[in-house]
Amino acid sequence: MSSMPYPYDAEQPATECQVAQAPELPTAVVSKRDFPMYEMPTLMDGTFSHLVEVLREAGLHPIGPAFALHHRAPVATADLEVGFPIDAPLTSTLSMPSGYEVTGSVIPAGRVGWISHVGGYGGLAEKWGAFTEEIGESEEQMTYPFWEFYVTPPEPGINPATLRTDLFSLLEPRDV
């Protein structure tokens, strides 16, 4: 796996909210609109279990961990993309054994706020809430999209307390 550009390359978890300028990243994703939240594990498993091999067959390679990018706040349903950042833009549609179609997209460039969550996925909602509050207290304004990188792959037998997920949100531009 190639290395990710700053700020996505942090070796250690960010325990406090960080603000950085992030570059655009080409991605290969499965996009879903109005996707039921209760079906999220099926989407994640059906995407992440096959996508690396499908990309390899197309001559592309992930440069970082799996991610989910949300275009709006999920409630009962979500508008999201799940996939990997890749080493070159995907210009065609790929099919996976799970039946999902993979298309090219991007994680947008811009000012981002980010922080890390270390622990099980069940704690992500609480961490997002605290992160959102911290961003507001710093007088920044979050905007869409927002995304999370699953830095520690959720392999069988892993202790959930050791899982690291980096949370990112695009921020409103600021005049310098």
HELIX and SHEET records of a PDB file:
HELIX    1   1 MET A   37  GLU A   39  5                                   3    
HELIX    2   2 MET A   40  PHE A   48  1                                   9    
HELIX    3   3 LEU A   51  GLU A   57  1                                   7    
HELIX    4   4 TYR A  121  GLY A  123  5                                   3    
HELIX    5   5 LEU A  124  GLU A  137  1                                  14    
HELIX    6   6 PRO A  160  THR A  162  5                                   3    
SHEET    1   A 9 GLN A  18  ALA A  22  0                                        
SHEET    2   A 9 GLY A 110  VAL A 118 -1                                        
SHEET    3   A 9 ARG A 164  LEU A 171 -1                                        
SHEET    4   A 9 MET A 142  TYR A 150 -1                                        
SHEET    5   A 9 PHE A  67  HIS A  70 -1                                        
SHEET    6   A 9 THR A  77  PRO A  85 -1                                        
SHEET    7   A 9 LEU A  25  PRO A  36 -1                                        
SHEET    8   A 9 GLU A 101  ILE A 107 -1                                        
SHEET    9   A 9 LEU A  94  SER A  95 -1                                        
END                                                                             
